[in-house]
Amino acid sequence: MMELIEADWDAPPGVRGVATTRAGGMSQGPFASLNLALHVGDDATAVRSNRARVREALRLTAEPCWLEQEHGTRVVNACQGAERPRADASIGRGPGQVCAVLTADCLPVLLCTRAGDRVAAVHAGWRGLAAGVIESTLAALASPPDEVLAWLGPAIGPAAYEVGEEVRARFTAGDARAAGAFTANPRGRWQADLRALARLRLHAAGVPAVSGHDLCTWAEPERFYSYRRERTCGRMATLVWIE
């Protein structure tokens, strides 16, 4: 059975946000079963079948904009013609434009306007967050930040996400408050909280309405893929669109 996680945010009527899990697809082995990424070594036929299953389950009228993600800050329109545009965020400005990001530990961030006329999906690993992918997406969304709603999807939790001092330094150099998202561990390194970092960035940009949950991809192997846990694994999708 396919398990879909509905975004629990106060989005206006007609805006839907959904995250997939690893259940309900055709892929085998380390990619079992609903892998939606073509770049991880899985059988392409199985991946395309999995994508078709998601489209059917969500009753999508168009193929999602599948990105070739780079851990950068580039934002594209979901309706542009490239099959796999190189970017880490996309924006939809009307029905039939489905924004999607693929993750297996990185944080998926969904955005929508209170008017329900624009949506965006953001792939936010630590590199993208530090470089400003959220800020770039908000700028491209071209809406007053206090009129934007954000939802944070499943991602690796702080208990499982160990990073070095160089990562902490990237964030604290730009905002000293980011230090609160890092906890020292006995190995002389840091446990990083991606959600706390994303919330800090969103609030600093003027977005007050941020919701989500604390589902950890690393902690639930039967439910989620985790690159840090498995290395060779599939990817979940987090999607947003206007019906």
Residue frames relative to the residue before (quaternion, step in Angstrom):
aa qw qx qy qz dx dy dz
M 1.0000 0.0000 0.0000 0.0000 0.00 0.00 0.00
M 0.4084 -0.6960 0.5369 0.2462 3.54 -1.00 0.87
E 0.1735 -0.7651 0.6135 0.0901 3.56 -0.95 0.97
L 0.0571 -0.7916 0.6083 -0.0043 3.54 -0.77 1.07
I 0.2461 -0.7637 0.5840 0.1233 3.56 -0.95 0.93
E 0.2603 -0.7786 0.5554 0.1325 3.56 -0.50 1.20
A 0.4931 -0.6466 0.4948 0.3066 3.55 -0.98 0.85
D 0.2315 -0.7872 0.5622 0.1033 3.57 -0.72 1.11
W 0.3631 0.7102 -0.5132 0.3169 3.55 0.46 1.26
D 0.5551 -0.6242 0.4433 0.3251 3.54 -1.24 0.32
A 0.1200 0.8261 -0.5374 0.1203 3.57 0.86 1.01
P 0.5502 -0.6129 0.4460 0.3503 3.59 -1.13 0.59
P 0.6654 -0.4895 0.3626 0.4314 3.61 -1.21 0.37
G 0.7650 0.3621 -0.2753 0.4560 3.54 -1.03 0.85
V 0.6676 0.4365 -0.3048 0.5205 3.59 1.24 -0.25
R 0.0321 -0.8053 0.5920 -0.0105 3.57 -0.82 1.03
G 0.0629 -0.7691 0.6354 0.0267 3.50 -1.11 0.82
V 0.0262 0.8103 -0.5793 0.0843 3.59 -0.81 1.02
A 0.1456 -0.7468 0.6401 0.1068 3.56 -1.16 0.70
T 0.3371 -0.7206 0.5652 0.2183 3.57 -0.99 0.81
T 0.2962 -0.6808 0.6220 0.2487 3.54 -1.38 0.10
R 0.6549 -0.5088 0.3546 0.4318 3.60 -1.17 -0.31
A 0.5838 0.6158 -0.3571 0.3904 3.61 1.24 -0.05
G 0.7793 0.4232 -0.2760 0.3706 3.53 -1.19 0.65
G 0.6484 0.5438 -0.3210 0.4253 3.59 1.18 0.37
M 0.6269 -0.5710 0.4207 0.3224 3.53 -1.41 -0.21
S 0.5307 0.6606 -0.4120 0.3351 3.62 1.15 -0.35
Q 0.2843 -0.7677 0.5614 0.1213 3.53 -1.24 0.65
G 0.7796 0.3599 -0.2516 0.4465 3.52 -1.39 0.11
P 0.8317 -0.1704 0.1167 0.5154 3.61 -0.97 -0.77
F 0.6615 0.5046 -0.3005 0.4664 3.59 1.27 -0.30
A 0.4083 0.7345 -0.4636 0.2809 3.58 1.28 -0.06
S 0.7192 -0.3756 -0.5571 -0.1770 1.45 -1.61 1.86
L 0.7422 0.3787 -0.2280 0.5037 3.64 1.07 -0.64
N 0.1100 0.7945 -0.5838 0.1255 3.57 0.63 1.11
L 0.1626 -0.8209 0.5453 0.0489 3.58 -0.81 1.03
A 0.5993 0.5687 -0.3526 0.4394 3.59 1.28 0.19
L 0.3470 -0.7496 0.5354 0.1764 3.55 -0.98 0.92
H 0.6882 0.5409 -0.2670 0.4032 3.60 1.18 -0.44
V 0.6166 0.6082 -0.3301 0.3754 3.62 1.24 -0.02
G 0.6451 -0.5426 0.3215 0.4313 3.60 1.25 0.04
D 0.4776 0.6620 -0.4373 0.3775 3.59 1.26 0.10
D 0.6235 -0.5224 0.4250 0.3971 3.57 -1.30 0.36
A 0.4613 -0.7227 0.4432 0.2616 3.58 -0.65 1.14
T 0.6152 0.5500 -0.3524 0.4414 3.59 1.06 -0.69
A 0.6518 0.5056 -0.3122 0.4712 3.57 1.00 -0.82
V 0.6439 0.5239 -0.3259 0.4524 3.58 0.96 -0.84
R 0.6734 0.4846 -0.3060 0.4669 3.59 0.88 -0.88
S 0.6163 0.5211 -0.3440 0.4799 3.58 1.09 -0.63
N 0.6406 0.5220 -0.3203 0.4633 3.58 0.99 -0.81
R 0.6528 0.5056 -0.3158 0.4675 3.57 0.97 -0.83
A 0.6362 0.5183 -0.3286 0.4676 3.58 1.02 -0.76
R 0.6269 0.5348 -0.3335 0.4580 3.59 1.05 -0.74
V 0.6509 0.5027 -0.3168 0.4726 3.58 0.99 -0.81
R 0.6361 0.5214 -0.3365 0.4586 3.60 0.92 -0.84
E 0.6720 0.4922 -0.3005 0.4646 3.58 0.94 -0.88
A 0.6704 0.5094 -0.3104 0.4412 3.59 0.88 -0.92
L 0.7438 0.3876 -0.2115 0.5018 3.57 1.05 -0.77
R 0.3490 -0.7629 0.4663 0.2808 3.56 1.35 -0.09
L 0.2025 0.7977 -0.5348 0.1912 3.53 0.92 0.95
T 0.3521 -0.7467 0.5295 0.1949 3.55 -0.99 0.82
A 0.7698 0.2209 -0.1367 0.5830 3.59 1.27 -0.14
E 0.5737 -0.5637 0.4663 0.3682 3.54 -1.28 0.44
P 0.4845 -0.6483 0.4879 0.3269 3.62 -0.91 0.80
C 0.4917 -0.6140 0.5248 0.3252 3.54 -1.27 0.44
W 0.1211 -0.8063 0.5781 0.0308 3.57 -0.14 1.34
L 0.2465 -0.8093 0.5231 0.1032 3.58 -0.58 1.16
E 0.3196 -0.6387 0.6446 0.2729 3.50 -1.37 0.30
Q 0.1899 -0.8520 0.4833 0.0672 3.52 0.05 1.37
E 0.1768 -0.8259 0.5347 0.0277 3.55 -1.03 0.93
H 0.4357 -0.6814 0.4624 0.3634 3.62 1.25 0.01
G 0.5068 0.6351 -0.4204 0.4039 3.54 1.07 0.84
T 0.5901 -0.5927 0.4355 0.3329 3.55 -1.22 -0.55
R 0.4307 0.7192 -0.4654 0.2839 3.61 1.21 0.11
V 0.1481 -0.7744 0.6138 0.0405 3.55 -1.03 0.95
V 0.0745 -0.8005 0.5942 0.0227 3.60 -0.91 0.90
N 0.5304 -0.5741 0.5049 0.3663 3.53 -1.34 0.18
A 0.5178 -0.6768 0.4285 0.3003 3.56 -0.88 0.92
C 0.6959 0.4800 -0.2741 0.4584 3.60 1.15 -0.49
Q 0.4438 0.7068 -0.4740 0.2808 3.63 1.18 -0.02
G 0.6371 -0.6360 0.3182 0.2972 3.55 -1.15 0.73
A 0.5389 0.6400 -0.4209 0.3505 3.63 1.09 -0.49
E 0.5180 -0.6605 0.4441 0.3133 3.57 -0.96 0.89
R 0.7877 -0.0027 0.0204 0.6157 3.59 0.96 -0.89
P 0.1421 -0.8240 0.5420 0.0835 3.60 0.25 1.19
R 0.4333 -0.6851 0.5256 0.2583 3.56 -1.06 0.82
A 0.3816 0.6879 -0.5153 0.3401 3.56 -0.31 1.29
D 0.3304 -0.7390 0.5485 0.2096 3.55 -1.31 0.19
A 0.7610 0.1790 -0.1728 0.5992 3.55 1.27 0.33
S 0.0699 -0.7782 0.6214 0.0584 3.55 -1.21 0.54
I 0.2596 -0.7607 0.5834 0.1169 3.51 -1.26 0.62
G 0.1529 -0.7639 0.6214 0.0839 3.55 -1.06 0.85
R 0.1549 -0.8207 0.5481 0.0448 3.55 -0.90 0.96
G 0.8049 0.0996 -0.0935 0.5775 3.56 1.14 0.47
P 0.7046 -0.4372 0.3264 0.4538 3.59 -1.26 0.16
G 0.7693 0.3569 -0.2705 0.4556 3.54 -1.12 0.73
Q 0.6517 0.4495 -0.3211 0.5197 3.60 1.27 0.03
V 0.0582 -0.8350 0.5463 -0.0298 3.56 -0.12 1.34
C 0.2088 -0.7786 0.5844 0.0933 3.56 -0.62 1.17
A 0.0403 0.8082 -0.5842 0.0619 3.58 -0.96 0.84
V 0.0548 -0.7519 0.6534 0.0682 3.54 -1.23 0.59
L 0.3258 -0.7348 0.5705 0.1690 3.54 -1.20 0.68
T 0.0499 0.8144 -0.5740 0.0697 3.58 -0.84 0.96
A 0.0039 0.7513 -0.6589 -0.0376 3.50 -1.39 0.37
D 0.7735 0.0264 -0.1237 0.6211 3.55 0.93 1.12
C 0.6263 0.5230 -0.3454 0.4636 3.61 0.97 -0.80
L 0.5227 -0.6650 0.4527 0.2822 3.55 -1.21 0.57
P 0.2144 -0.7465 0.6111 0.1531 3.62 -0.83 0.93
V 0.1003 -0.7865 0.6089 0.0248 3.56 -0.90 0.99
L 0.1332 -0.7740 0.6151 0.0696 3.56 -0.84 1.01
L 0.1049 -0.7803 0.6154 0.0373 3.54 -1.12 0.80
C 0.0805 0.7650 -0.6389 0.0024 3.54 -1.22 0.51
T 0.4655 -0.6440 0.5198 0.3137 3.55 -1.24 0.40
R 0.5900 -0.5772 0.4240 0.3728 3.56 -1.15 0.53
A 0.6304 0.5308 -0.3270 0.4626 3.58 1.19 -0.50
G 0.4096 -0.7463 0.4434 0.2803 3.57 1.24 -0.29
D 0.5454 0.6457 -0.3890 0.3663 3.59 1.19 0.39
R 0.7758 0.1912 -0.1326 0.5865 3.60 1.30 -0.11
V 0.0480 -0.7799 0.6240 0.0076 3.54 -1.11 0.79
A 0.0528 -0.7917 0.6072 0.0417 3.57 -1.26 0.33
A 0.1685 -0.7416 0.6393 0.1140 3.53 -1.27 0.58
V 0.1175 -0.8132 0.5699 -0.0003 3.56 -0.87 1.04
H 0.2575 -0.7229 0.6233 0.1500 3.56 -1.05 0.90
A 0.0196 0.8458 -0.5258 0.0881 3.57 -0.31 1.27
G 0.0149 0.7392 -0.6693 0.0736 3.53 -0.16 1.36
W 0.7237 -0.4362 0.2639 0.4651 3.60 -1.20 0.06
R 0.6380 0.5333 -0.3465 0.4341 3.60 0.98 -0.74
G 0.6742 0.4896 -0.2931 0.4689 3.56 0.92 -0.91
L 0.6358 0.5261 -0.3294 0.4588 3.57 0.97 -0.83
A 0.6891 0.4861 -0.2863 0.4548 3.56 0.86 -0.98
A 0.6881 0.4889 -0.2768 0.4592 3.58 1.07 -0.76
G 0.5715 -0.6359 0.3612 0.3723 3.59 1.23 -0.34
V 0.2305 0.8046 -0.5251 0.1543 3.61 1.06 0.60
I 0.6254 0.5249 -0.3490 0.4599 3.61 1.03 -0.66
E 0.6703 0.4966 -0.2979 0.4639 3.58 0.88 -0.92
S 0.6388 0.5220 -0.3248 0.4627 3.60 1.02 -0.78
T 0.6643 0.4984 -0.3070 0.4648 3.57 0.99 -0.80
L 0.6360 0.5161 -0.3317 0.4681 3.59 0.98 -0.77
A 0.6387 0.5197 -0.3307 0.4611 3.58 1.00 -0.77
A 0.6829 0.4757 -0.2851 0.4755 3.58 0.97 -0.86
L 0.5974 0.5686 -0.3572 0.4384 3.58 1.15 -0.58
A 0.1749 -0.8502 0.4823 0.1185 3.57 1.25 -0.52
S 0.5229 0.5676 -0.4564 0.4429 3.55 0.83 1.07
P 0.5808 -0.5542 0.4304 0.4127 3.63 -1.04 0.54
P 0.5296 -0.6794 0.3926 0.3222 3.65 -0.68 0.99
D 0.6667 0.4970 -0.3238 0.4513 3.60 1.04 -0.64
E 0.6393 0.4727 -0.3275 0.5105 3.57 1.33 0.06
V 0.5918 0.5605 -0.3526 0.4598 3.58 1.30 0.27
L 0.2018 -0.7440 0.6264 0.1154 3.55 -1.12 0.80
A 0.1322 -0.7926 0.5923 0.0590 3.58 -1.07 0.77
W 0.0780 -0.7687 0.6333 0.0432 3.54 -1.20 0.70
L 0.2318 -0.7746 0.5801 0.0981 3.56 -0.92 1.01
G 0.2656 -0.8087 0.5121 0.1150 3.57 -0.67 1.14
P 0.7675 -0.3488 0.2534 0.4745 3.60 -1.29 -0.19
A 0.1297 0.7736 -0.6064 0.1306 3.57 -0.97 0.92
I 0.6536 -0.4853 0.3796 0.4395 3.56 -1.25 0.19
G 0.3681 -0.7487 0.5153 0.1959 3.56 -0.94 0.92
P 0.6845 -0.5208 0.3225 0.3952 3.59 -1.21 0.42
A 0.6086 0.5695 -0.3697 0.4106 3.61 1.04 -0.59
A 0.7533 0.3765 -0.1910 0.5043 3.59 1.16 -0.61
Y 0.6869 0.5126 -0.2722 0.4374 3.59 1.21 -0.34
E 0.0148 -0.8150 0.5763 -0.0577 3.54 0.00 1.35
V 0.0005 -0.7922 0.6092 -0.0362 3.57 -0.92 0.97
G 0.5297 -0.6365 0.4644 0.3140 3.52 -1.33 0.28
E 0.7256 -0.4407 0.3160 0.4236 3.52 -1.35 0.12
E 0.6005 0.5841 -0.3655 0.4057 3.59 1.11 -0.65
V 0.6297 0.5182 -0.3353 0.4718 3.60 1.09 -0.66
R 0.6549 0.5055 -0.3107 0.4680 3.58 0.86 -0.94
A 0.6622 0.5246 -0.3105 0.4357 3.57 0.93 -0.89
R 0.6018 0.5656 -0.3616 0.4326 3.61 1.06 -0.70
F 0.7177 0.4431 -0.2537 0.4735 3.57 0.94 -0.85
T 0.7085 0.4667 -0.2874 0.4446 3.58 0.80 -0.93
A 0.5587 0.5987 -0.3949 0.4165 3.61 1.17 -0.43
G 0.7310 0.4109 -0.2341 0.4920 3.57 1.07 -0.69
D 0.7928 0.0055 0.0328 0.6086 3.58 1.14 -0.58
A 0.3853 -0.7581 0.4795 0.2166 3.57 -0.39 1.21
R 0.5899 0.5938 -0.3705 0.4027 3.58 1.15 -0.54
A 0.5394 0.6366 -0.3984 0.3807 3.60 1.19 -0.39
A 0.5036 0.6576 -0.4238 0.3666 3.60 1.19 -0.38
G 0.6248 0.5695 -0.3308 0.4193 3.57 1.12 -0.62
A 0.6447 0.5138 -0.3207 0.4664 3.60 1.25 -0.25
F 0.6852 0.4292 -0.2671 0.5244 3.60 1.31 0.08
T 0.1000 -0.7807 0.6160 0.0334 3.55 -0.99 0.93
A 0.4416 -0.7022 0.4922 0.2638 3.58 -0.79 1.01
N 0.1763 -0.7751 0.5959 0.1137 3.58 -1.07 0.74
P 0.6873 -0.5148 0.3112 0.4071 3.64 -1.19 0.31
R 0.6441 0.5350 -0.3234 0.4408 3.61 1.22 -0.30
G 0.5621 -0.6230 0.3816 0.3876 3.57 1.24 0.18
R 0.6092 0.5125 -0.3504 0.4934 3.55 1.28 0.40
W 0.4816 -0.6848 0.4843 0.2538 3.58 -1.27 -0.17
Q 0.3008 -0.6901 0.6247 0.2076 3.55 -1.22 0.65
A 0.1797 -0.8293 0.5267 0.0508 3.55 -0.54 1.24
D 0.2570 -0.7525 0.5936 0.1240 3.55 -1.07 0.85
L 0.2855 -0.7934 0.5166 0.1487 3.58 -0.15 1.31
R 0.6470 0.5256 -0.3305 0.4426 3.58 0.95 -0.81
A 0.6525 0.5038 -0.3226 0.4652 3.58 0.93 -0.84
L 0.6434 0.5146 -0.3221 0.4664 3.60 1.01 -0.76
A 0.6590 0.4981 -0.3092 0.4712 3.58 0.99 -0.83
R 0.6403 0.5171 -0.3295 0.4626 3.60 0.95 -0.81
L 0.6327 0.5315 -0.3288 0.4573 3.57 0.99 -0.84
R 0.6696 0.4971 -0.2951 0.4664 3.58 0.93 -0.90
L 0.6608 0.5073 -0.3073 0.4600 3.57 0.93 -0.88
H 0.6805 0.4811 -0.2965 0.4664 3.57 0.86 -0.92
A 0.6429 0.5184 -0.3248 0.4609 3.59 1.01 -0.78
A 0.6724 0.4843 -0.2877 0.4802 3.58 1.16 -0.63
G 0.6029 -0.5989 0.3424 0.4007 3.58 1.28 -0.11
V 0.5202 0.6082 -0.4284 0.4195 3.59 1.26 0.32
P 0.1722 -0.8353 0.5130 0.0968 3.63 -0.29 1.17
A 0.7134 0.4607 -0.2449 0.4677 3.59 1.11 -0.70
V 0.1838 0.7720 -0.5766 0.1943 3.57 -0.04 1.35
S 0.0184 0.7999 -0.5978 0.0495 3.56 -0.71 1.10
G 0.2222 0.7590 -0.5914 0.1577 3.56 -1.32 0.06
H 0.3886 -0.6987 0.5483 0.2452 3.54 -1.23 -0.42
D 0.5165 -0.6539 0.4683 0.2938 3.58 -1.31 -0.07
L 0.2348 0.7817 -0.5452 0.1911 3.61 1.04 0.63
C 0.1948 -0.8029 0.5589 0.0711 3.57 -0.73 1.11
T 0.4101 -0.7372 0.4849 0.2309 3.57 -0.64 1.13
W 0.6518 0.5252 -0.3242 0.4407 3.60 1.00 -0.73
A 0.7115 0.5095 -0.2574 0.4097 3.59 0.98 -0.88
E 0.7640 0.3169 -0.1780 0.5332 3.62 1.19 -0.38
P 0.1269 -0.8533 0.5010 0.0688 3.63 0.34 1.21
E 0.6479 0.5108 -0.3359 0.4544 3.61 1.09 -0.51
R 0.7343 0.4323 -0.2167 0.4764 3.56 1.19 -0.47
F 0.8211 0.1609 -0.0401 0.5462 3.57 1.00 -0.84
Y 0.4421 -0.6089 0.5777 0.3164 3.53 -1.30 0.45
S 0.0162 -0.7751 0.6313 0.0180 3.56 -1.20 0.60
Y 0.3690 -0.7419 0.5208 0.2055 3.57 -0.56 1.17
R 0.6653 0.5020 -0.3162 0.4532 3.58 0.92 -0.80
R 0.6779 0.4794 -0.2899 0.4759 3.59 1.05 -0.66
E 0.8410 0.2378 -0.0605 0.4821 3.59 0.86 -0.99
R 0.2964 -0.7672 0.5030 0.2656 3.61 1.20 -0.54
T 0.7714 0.1664 -0.1060 0.6050 3.62 0.56 -1.10
C 0.3294 0.7363 -0.5172 0.2860 3.57 -0.33 1.23
G 0.5767 -0.5828 0.4488 0.3553 3.54 -1.33 0.13
R 0.3877 -0.6880 0.5549 0.2616 3.51 -1.34 -0.30
M 0.3491 -0.6876 0.5946 0.2278 3.55 -1.17 0.71
A 0.2998 -0.7252 0.5818 0.2137 3.54 -1.29 0.26
T 0.1103 -0.7328 0.6644 0.0968 3.53 -1.23 0.62
L 0.0770 -0.8423 0.5306 -0.0555 3.53 -0.56 1.26
V 0.0177 -0.7688 0.6387 0.0255 3.55 -1.24 0.54
W 0.1080 0.7939 -0.5883 0.1092 3.55 -1.01 0.84
I 0.4133 -0.6556 0.5704 0.2721 3.52 -1.37 0.26
E 0.3480 -0.7612 0.5110 0.1957 3.58 -0.65 1.09
